[in-house]
Amino acid sequence: MTLNFHKALNAWGTPEFATALKQEIAQADPALLPLQQGLSIGSHATDGPVGAMILKVDEDEGMIRAKAGIFYTSIIAGCSCADDPTPISENNEYCEMQFDIDRITGETVVTVLVD
């Protein structure tokens, strides 16, 4: 299964583009976003809500290239033993991703950006 951001593609060139892209990111199946690769605190990304902040948008060679800050949660997974002292609590995570949206099909490739 691949990401396909038709609403964002249809809104390209309008003031609604950023809103449409943020909505599509938030509604995407978390399994299709590379959240695990962007972890900085936890050891496992949760299936909780994903938020986005659009940082930069360009058009290049038939692609819309959008850089976004992604907000989500993670947990530090313990061994699940009866005497495991690790509390299971959610951590707030942030990473930056690039979304390359094909200008014809809307098919979207997502890459985690590492500093």
Secondary structure as UniProt FT lines:
FT   STRAND          3..4
FT   HELIX           6..11
FT   TURN            12..13
FT   TURN            15..16
FT   HELIX           17..27
FT   HELIX           30..32
FT   HELIX           36..38
FT   STRAND          44..45
FT   STRAND          51..60
FT   TURN            61..62
FT   STRAND          63..75
FT   TURN            82..83
FT   STRAND          91..102
FT   TURN            103..105
FT   STRAND          107..113
//
